[in-house]
Amino acid sequence: MKTTIIALAGAGLIAAGCTATGNVERNSAGGAALGAIAGAVIGNNVGGESAATGAAIGAAIGGSAGAIRGCRQDGSCGANTTSRRQYYDQRVGRYYYYDQRTGRYYWENGEPR
């Protein structure tokens, strides 16, 4: 059991070393490590004492979930669908938008409000 967890943790650390922005790789490695630990515990206690199989399954699921979360943090994987809700400022007679990502308001032409 220790060998499997150490191997999965080592693979996660290697994957975390090759980062572009870091979010996908870091979350993937963290998810894989947490999934491996949880899978090993569950597999050992429930699945007929098969901690290695539980760790492998948990690492795969956790790594996938972490990679998707990191991808969304980078603005990819469908997360870049920004809300284009338009507001009207009656005092100046102009429309403006709210950017949810930055928390700022912008006029229609892109200038900060």
N, C-alpha and C positions, 0 to 999 in steps of 0.2 A: 504494500500500500504506500509506503513512504517513497519508494522509487517512482511510482506513477505520479504522485503529487509533485515530487521534485522535478521530474521530467516536464510536466505540464507547466510548472512555474518557470522553469528555464526557457521553455518555448515562448511563454508570454513575455518574459523579459527581452528576449531576442526580437520579438515582433515590436515591442515598444521602442526599441532602439532605432528603427528606421521610420522616423516620423517626417511628415510633410508639415502639417499644422499640429499634429499630435493628438487631436481629439479621437479620431477613429482608432488609431493604434493603441493609445493609452486606455480608452474605454474597452476595447476588445481584450486587451491583456488583463485588465482588472476583472472584467466579466468572466473570462476564462478561469482565472484563479479562484474567484468566489464560487463559480459553478462547479469547479473540480472539488473544492472542499465540501460544498453542500452535497454534491453527488456521492462523494466517498462516504460521508456520514450516513446519508440515506441508504445507499447501497449496502453498507455494512450492517445497519440496523434492521432493514426491511427486506432487502432483496436477496436473501439467502447467503449473506456474508460475501457479497461480490462488490467490494469497495472499488476495485480497479475499473470494473465496467461502469459503475455509478459515477466515478470521477471522470471517465472519458465522455460519457453522455452529458454530464453537468458542464464540463469544459466546453463542449461543442455548443450547447445551448447558451451558456453564459457568454461565450465569445461572440456568438452571432448577435445576441441582444446588445452587447456592448458596442459592437461595430455599427449597428444601426443607430444607436444613441449618439455615437460620435459623429456619424455622417449627418445626422440631423443638426447637431451643434455647429457643424461647418456650413450649414445652409443647403445641403444637398438632400437627396433621398426624399424629395417632396416637401421638405420643410421650408422652401423658399417661396411659398405661396403667400405673399404679403397681403394684408388687408388693405384695400384701396378705398377705404371709407372716406367719403368726401364731406367736408363741413363747410358752412358758409358763415363768414364773418360780416355781419350786417353793418358794423361801424365803418369798415373800409370798402365793403361791397366786393369782396374777393373770396374765392374758394381756397381751402387749404386741406392738407392731408396729415394724418398722424402715422408715423412710422413706429410700429410696435417693437421692432428690434432695438431701436436706439432710444425710444421714448421721446422723440422730438417731433415738432410740428413743422411742416413745409408748405409754402405757397405752391400754387399750380406750376409755376415755372421752375421749381426746385430750390428756390432761395429759402433759407431758414426764416421762420415766422417770428 
